[in-house]
Amino acid sequence: MRFGDLTFEEVSALAADGGLAVVPTGCTEQQGPHLPVDNDTWFTETVLVDAAERVAPDVSAVVPPTLPFGPTPEHRSFGAGFIDIPVPVFNAYVAAILESLSDQGFSRIPVWRGCGGHDLCDVVGSFNSKRGDSTCVFLPPSRSTTSGARWLTPPSPVATLTASRHQSSRRSGRPTFRADRVPRETSREPAWSDPNLDLAQYSSTGVVGCAAHASPELGHRLWEASVQAVADVIRRIVRDPTSVRAEPTML
């Protein structure tokens, strides 16, 4: 299911058979004192690979390596742990990835945004206007992405997100979750639409909301919901591609 595990002949055969290339975008930014800075990148790819396995063998889907960097200026005030890519550079990078996959014969390419700040509507729209006859790129609604999965389960967005990260850590055996470092304080909601957003103005830890309600049980529920949501969208792209559209509203 991982693009990087295949030989070039296997990639060619998969594209020729109508397989999907599911492109994940991630980011490197501070995630609070309890999570590593590459968490969004790793989490996104892990969910997508699990979803690709879930839809097989009915649907062939392959997941290229996750783009690990993106626009993240709102994290600069924390001083470390971020790699901020200017929007024009990020957009050009994603466009080049899509062109490369199209040149290899992939006719259906969903782009999965692993960060709420990845507004790729213009990139996808421009690509489809130029190459839509041979390749269709899909930008599923943001609430179907892994970054939007935090809204699937109560009691609070950040608690469910923290719990899902804990579950992904347990599943992989990678010691990424610092259970003893989970902040217990509650921050106020940022003005997400602020073009000069600075998260340090809202939270001393970088955690928005309250993470203290996270639990392994909640993480398991959210992980399953996240993987199933992605698998459902992949199936919809095959059955009814017009039902999966780009959505300009980001979370």
Sine and cosine of phi, psi and omega as CSV:
sin_phi,cos_phi,sin_psi,cos_psi,sin_omega,cos_omega
0.00,0.00,-0.28,0.96,0.02,-1.00
-1.00,-0.07,0.82,-0.57,0.01,-1.00
-0.79,0.62,-0.68,0.73,-0.07,-1.00
-0.93,0.37,-0.27,0.96,0.03,-1.00
-1.00,0.09,-0.19,0.98,-0.10,-1.00
-1.00,-0.07,0.42,-0.91,0.18,-0.98
-0.99,0.15,0.22,-0.97,-0.02,-1.00
-0.91,0.41,-0.51,0.86,0.04,-1.00
-0.93,0.36,-0.60,0.80,0.03,-1.00
-0.93,0.35,-0.61,0.79,0.07,-1.00
-0.89,0.46,-0.70,0.71,0.00,-1.00
-0.87,0.49,-0.69,0.72,0.00,-1.00
-0.91,0.42,-0.64,0.77,0.00,-1.00
-0.90,0.43,-0.68,0.73,0.02,-1.00
-0.90,0.43,-0.66,0.75,-0.02,-1.00
-0.91,0.42,-0.48,0.88,0.00,-1.00
-1.00,0.09,0.08,1.00,0.03,-1.00
1.00,0.04,0.29,0.96,0.02,-1.00
-0.91,0.41,0.40,-0.92,0.02,-1.00
-1.00,-0.09,0.61,-0.79,0.19,-0.98
-0.96,-0.28,0.93,-0.37,-0.05,-1.00
-0.99,-0.12,0.95,-0.30,-0.13,-0.99
-1.00,-0.01,0.89,-0.46,0.04,-1.00
-1.00,-0.09,0.65,-0.76,0.16,-0.99
-0.92,-0.40,0.69,-0.73,0.01,-1.00
-0.80,-0.60,-0.31,-0.95,0.03,-1.00
-0.35,-0.94,0.27,-0.96,0.08,-1.00
-0.83,-0.55,0.94,-0.35,-0.08,-1.00
-0.34,-0.94,0.32,-0.95,0.02,-1.00
-0.89,0.45,0.64,-0.77,-0.04,-1.00
-0.84,-0.54,0.32,0.95,-0.11,-0.99
0.99,-0.12,0.07,-1.00,-0.07,-1.00
-0.98,0.22,-0.10,1.00,-0.11,-0.99
-0.95,-0.31,-0.05,1.00,-0.05,-1.00
-0.72,-0.70,0.53,-0.85,0.03,-1.00
-0.96,0.27,0.34,-0.94,-0.12,-0.99
-0.95,0.30,-0.29,0.96,0.02,-1.00
-1.00,-0.08,0.26,0.97,-0.18,-0.98
-0.87,0.49,-0.67,0.74,-0.01,-1.00
-0.89,0.45,-0.63,0.78,0.00,-1.00
-0.90,0.43,-0.78,0.63,-0.04,-1.00
-0.91,0.42,-0.70,0.71,-0.03,-1.00
-0.88,0.48,-0.71,0.71,-0.03,-1.00
-0.87,0.49,-0.75,0.66,-0.02,-1.00
-0.90,0.43,-0.63,0.77,-0.02,-1.00
-0.91,0.42,-0.68,0.74,0.05,-1.00
-0.89,0.46,-0.68,0.73,-0.04,-1.00
-0.92,0.40,-0.64,0.76,0.03,-1.00
-0.90,0.43,-0.67,0.74,0.05,-1.00
-0.88,0.48,-0.65,0.76,0.01,-1.00
-0.92,0.39,-0.63,0.77,0.03,-1.00
-0.89,0.46,-0.62,0.79,0.06,-1.00
-0.93,0.38,-0.56,0.83,-0.04,-1.00
-0.94,0.35,-0.55,0.83,-0.03,-1.00
-1.00,0.06,-0.22,0.97,0.03,-1.00
-0.97,0.25,0.50,-0.87,0.04,1.00
-1.00,-0.02,0.07,1.00,-0.03,-1.00
-0.90,0.44,-0.58,0.81,0.00,-1.00
-0.79,-0.62,0.75,-0.66,0.07,-1.00
-1.00,-0.07,0.87,-0.49,0.01,-1.00
-0.69,-0.72,0.67,-0.74,0.01,-1.00
-0.82,-0.57,0.59,-0.81,-0.09,-1.00
-0.92,-0.40,0.94,-0.34,0.09,-1.00
-0.91,0.41,0.27,-0.96,0.07,-1.00
-0.83,0.56,0.64,-0.77,-0.03,-1.00
-0.95,0.32,0.72,-0.70,0.12,-0.99
-0.92,0.39,0.92,-0.40,-0.21,-0.98
-0.99,0.11,-0.16,0.99,-0.09,-1.00
-0.81,-0.58,0.47,-0.88,0.05,-1.00
-0.32,-0.95,-0.06,-1.00,0.04,-1.00
-0.91,0.41,0.84,-0.55,0.01,-1.00
-0.53,-0.85,0.74,0.67,-0.06,-1.00
-0.92,0.39,-0.38,0.93,-0.04,-1.00
-0.93,0.38,-0.18,0.98,-0.02,-1.00
-0.98,-0.18,0.01,1.00,-0.12,-0.99
-0.88,0.48,-0.57,0.82,-0.10,-1.00
-0.93,0.37,-0.23,0.97,0.06,-1.00
-0.98,0.19,-0.17,0.99,0.21,-0.98
1.00,0.07,-0.35,0.94,-0.05,-1.00
-0.35,-0.94,0.29,-0.96,0.12,-0.99
1.00,0.01,0.12,0.99,-0.04,-1.00
-0.82,-0.57,0.47,-0.88,0.20,-0.98
-0.77,-0.64,0.95,-0.32,-0.13,-0.99
-0.99,-0.14,0.88,-0.48,0.02,-1.00
-0.97,-0.25,0.82,-0.58,0.02,-1.00
-0.83,0.55,0.58,-0.82,-0.06,-1.00
-0.80,0.60,-0.74,0.67,-0.01,-1.00
-0.86,0.51,-0.62,0.79,0.02,-1.00
-0.93,0.38,-0.71,0.70,0.02,-1.00
-0.86,0.51,-0.73,0.68,-0.01,-1.00
-0.88,0.47,-0.66,0.75,0.01,-1.00
-0.91,0.41,-0.60,0.80,0.01,-1.00
-0.90,0.43,-0.74,0.68,0.01,-1.00
-0.89,0.46,-0.67,0.75,0.02,-1.00
-0.87,0.49,-0.63,0.77,0.01,-1.00
-0.92,0.40,-0.60,0.80,0.06,-1.00
-0.89,0.46,-0.71,0.71,0.00,-1.00
-0.89,0.46,-0.67,0.75,0.01,-1.00
-0.90,0.44,-0.65,0.76,0.01,-1.00
-0.89,0.45,-0.69,0.72,0.00,-1.00
-0.93,0.38,-0.61,0.79,0.06,-1.00
-0.90,0.43,-0.67,0.74,0.01,-1.00
-0.88,0.47,-0.43,0.90,0.01,-1.00
-1.00,0.09,-0.09,1.00,0.07,-1.00
0.96,-0.30,0.05,1.00,0.04,-1.00
-0.96,0.28,0.82,-0.57,-0.06,-1.00
-0.99,-0.17,-0.23,0.97,0.01,-1.00
-0.71,-0.71,0.87,-0.49,-0.09,-1.00
-0.73,-0.68,0.99,-0.15,0.17,-0.99
-0.97,0.23,0.64,-0.77,0.10,-1.00
-0.95,-0.32,0.84,-0.54,-0.04,-1.00
-0.96,-0.29,0.88,-0.47,-0.06,-1.00
-1.00,0.06,0.92,-0.39,0.01,-1.00
-1.00,0.02,0.11,0.99,0.02,-1.00
-0.60,-0.80,0.68,-0.74,-0.05,-1.00
-0.91,0.41,-0.25,0.97,-0.02,-1.00
-1.00,-0.01,0.12,0.99,-0.04,-1.00
-1.00,-0.06,1.00,0.04,0.02,-1.00
-1.00,-0.02,1.00,-0.07,-0.11,-0.99
-0.96,-0.29,0.33,0.94,-0.05,-1.00
-0.87,0.49,-0.69,0.72,-0.01,-1.00
-0.91,0.41,-0.63,0.78,0.01,-1.00
-0.89,0.46,-0.74,0.67,-0.02,-1.00
-0.93,0.37,-0.67,0.74,0.02,-1.00
-0.88,0.48,-0.68,0.73,0.01,-1.00
-0.91,0.42,-0.67,0.74,0.01,-1.00
-0.88,0.47,-0.74,0.68,-0.04,-1.00
-0.91,0.42,-0.53,0.85,0.02,-1.00
-0.94,0.35,-0.45,0.89,-0.02,-1.00
-1.00,-0.04,-0.61,0.80,-0.14,-0.99
-0.83,-0.55,0.22,0.98,-0.09,-1.00
-0.86,0.51,-0.36,0.93,0.01,-1.00
-0.94,0.33,-0.47,0.88,-0.04,-1.00
-0.92,-0.38,-0.49,0.87,-0.04,-1.00
-0.65,-0.76,0.73,-0.69,0.08,-1.00
-0.91,-0.41,0.83,-0.56,0.06,-1.00
-0.99,-0.17,0.71,-0.70,-0.01,-1.00
-0.93,-0.37,0.66,-0.75,0.09,-1.00
-0.85,-0.52,1.00,0.03,-0.07,-1.00
-0.84,0.55,0.48,-0.88,0.03,-1.00
-0.78,0.62,0.59,-0.80,-0.13,-0.99
-0.86,0.51,-0.47,0.88,0.01,-1.00
-0.95,0.30,-0.14,0.99,0.09,-1.00
-0.99,-0.11,-0.07,1.00,-0.03,-1.00
-1.00,0.08,0.22,-0.98,0.02,-1.00
-0.91,0.41,-0.47,0.88,0.05,-1.00
-0.94,0.34,-0.47,0.88,0.03,-1.00
-1.00,0.06,-0.13,0.99,-0.07,-1.00
-0.90,0.43,-0.32,0.95,0.00,-1.00
-0.89,0.46,-0.28,0.96,-0.04,-1.00
-1.00,0.01,-0.02,1.00,-0.12,-0.99
-0.98,0.19,-0.38,0.92,-0.14,-0.99
-0.69,-0.72,0.74,-0.67,0.14,-0.99
-0.95,0.32,0.16,-0.99,0.28,0.96
-1.00,-0.08,-0.37,0.93,0.01,-1.00
-0.51,-0.86,0.51,-0.86,-0.06,-1.00
-0.82,0.58,-0.76,0.65,-0.09,-1.00
-0.95,0.31,-0.50,0.87,0.05,-1.00
-0.92,0.39,-0.66,0.75,0.00,-1.00
-0.94,0.35,-0.61,0.79,0.03,-1.00
-0.90,0.43,-0.70,0.72,0.04,-1.00
-0.88,0.47,-0.68,0.73,-0.01,-1.00
-0.89,0.45,-0.65,0.76,-0.01,-1.00
-0.91,0.40,-0.60,0.80,0.05,-1.00
-0.90,0.43,-0.65,0.76,0.04,-1.00
-0.86,0.50,-0.71,0.70,-0.01,-1.00
-0.89,0.45,-0.68,0.74,0.00,-1.00
-0.90,0.43,-0.57,0.82,0.05,-1.00
-0.91,0.42,-0.69,0.72,0.00,-1.00
-0.91,0.42,-0.62,0.79,-0.04,-1.00
-0.91,0.42,-0.64,0.77,-0.11,-0.99
-1.00,0.01,-0.31,0.95,-0.08,-1.00
0.99,0.17,0.04,1.00,0.02,-1.00
-0.99,0.15,0.84,-0.54,-0.12,-0.99
-0.98,0.19,0.95,0.31,-0.08,-1.00
-0.99,-0.17,-0.36,0.93,-0.14,-0.99
-1.00,-0.10,0.87,-0.50,0.02,-1.00
-0.99,-0.12,1.00,0.03,-0.11,-0.99
-0.87,0.49,-0.52,0.85,-0.03,-1.00
-0.98,0.19,-0.03,1.00,-0.05,-1.00
-0.92,-0.39,0.14,0.99,-0.01,-1.00
-0.92,0.39,0.85,-0.52,0.00,-1.00
-0.92,0.40,0.56,-0.83,-0.02,-1.00
-0.96,-0.28,-0.23,0.97,-0.01,-1.00
-0.97,0.23,0.32,-0.95,0.01,-1.00
-0.93,-0.36,0.78,-0.62,0.03,-1.00
-0.99,-0.16,0.25,-0.97,0.07,-1.00
-1.00,0.09,0.33,-0.95,-0.05,-1.00
-0.96,0.28,0.79,-0.62,0.02,-1.00
-0.95,0.32,0.31,-0.95,0.14,-0.99
-1.00,0.08,1.00,0.06,-0.15,-0.99
-0.87,0.49,-0.45,0.89,-0.03,-1.00
-0.99,0.14,-0.08,1.00,-0.01,-1.00
-0.92,0.39,0.88,-0.48,-0.02,-1.00
-0.91,0.41,-0.32,0.95,0.03,-1.00
-0.94,-0.34,0.55,0.83,-0.07,-1.00
-0.83,0.55,0.73,-0.69,0.06,-1.00
-0.76,-0.65,0.96,-0.29,-0.08,-1.00
-0.91,0.41,-0.40,0.92,0.02,-1.00
-0.91,0.41,-0.30,0.95,0.06,-1.00
-0.98,0.22,-0.21,0.98,-0.07,-1.00
-0.91,-0.41,-0.42,0.91,-0.11,-0.99
-0.51,-0.86,0.75,-0.66,0.03,-1.00
-0.97,0.23,-0.35,0.94,-0.03,-1.00
-0.98,-0.19,-0.22,0.97,-0.09,-1.00
1.00,0.03,-0.05,1.00,0.02,-1.00
-1.00,-0.07,0.81,-0.59,0.01,-1.00
-1.00,-0.08,0.81,-0.59,-0.05,-1.00
1.00,-0.04,-0.59,-0.81,0.01,-1.00
-0.73,-0.69,0.81,-0.59,-0.02,-1.00
-0.99,-0.10,-0.03,1.00,-0.20,-0.98
-0.94,0.35,-0.29,0.96,-0.05,-1.00
-1.00,0.03,0.05,1.00,-0.02,-1.00
-0.91,0.41,0.52,-0.85,0.04,-1.00
-0.46,-0.89,0.37,-0.93,0.07,-1.00
-0.85,0.52,-0.60,0.80,-0.01,-1.00
-0.91,0.42,-0.69,0.72,0.05,-1.00
-0.90,0.43,-0.63,0.78,0.03,-1.00
-0.88,0.48,-0.67,0.75,0.02,-1.00
-0.89,0.46,-0.69,0.72,0.01,-1.00
-0.88,0.48,-0.71,0.71,-0.05,-1.00
-0.94,0.33,-0.62,0.78,0.03,-1.00
-0.86,0.52,-0.74,0.67,0.00,-1.00
-0.89,0.46,-0.66,0.75,0.02,-1.00
-0.90,0.43,-0.63,0.78,-0.01,-1.00
-0.91,0.41,-0.75,0.66,-0.01,-1.00
-0.89,0.46,-0.68,0.74,-0.02,-1.00
-0.91,0.41,-0.62,0.79,0.01,-1.00
-0.89,0.46,-0.67,0.74,0.02,-1.00
-0.92,0.38,-0.69,0.72,0.01,-1.00
-0.87,0.50,-0.64,0.77,0.00,-1.00
-0.90,0.45,-0.65,0.76,0.00,-1.00
-0.93,0.37,-0.64,0.77,0.05,-1.00
-0.86,0.51,-0.70,0.72,0.03,-1.00
-0.89,0.45,-0.63,0.77,0.01,-1.00
-0.90,0.44,-0.59,0.81,0.02,-1.00
-0.87,0.49,-0.59,0.81,0.01,-1.00
-0.97,0.24,-0.69,0.72,-0.09,-1.00
-0.98,0.19,-0.70,0.72,-0.11,-0.99
-0.56,-0.83,0.98,0.21,-0.12,-0.99
-0.87,0.50,-0.44,0.90,-0.01,-1.00
-0.94,0.34,-0.24,0.97,-0.02,-1.00
-0.99,0.11,-0.16,0.99,0.02,-1.00
-0.94,-0.34,0.94,-0.34,-0.13,-0.99
-0.82,-0.57,0.28,-0.96,0.11,-0.99
-0.96,0.27,0.59,-0.81,-0.01,-1.00
-0.75,-0.66,0.86,-0.51,-0.09,-1.00
-0.95,0.30,-0.35,0.94,-0.05,-1.00
-0.98,0.22,0.83,-0.56,0.01,-1.00
-0.97,-0.24,0.39,-0.92,0.09,-1.00
-1.00,0.02,0.00,0.00,0.00,0.00
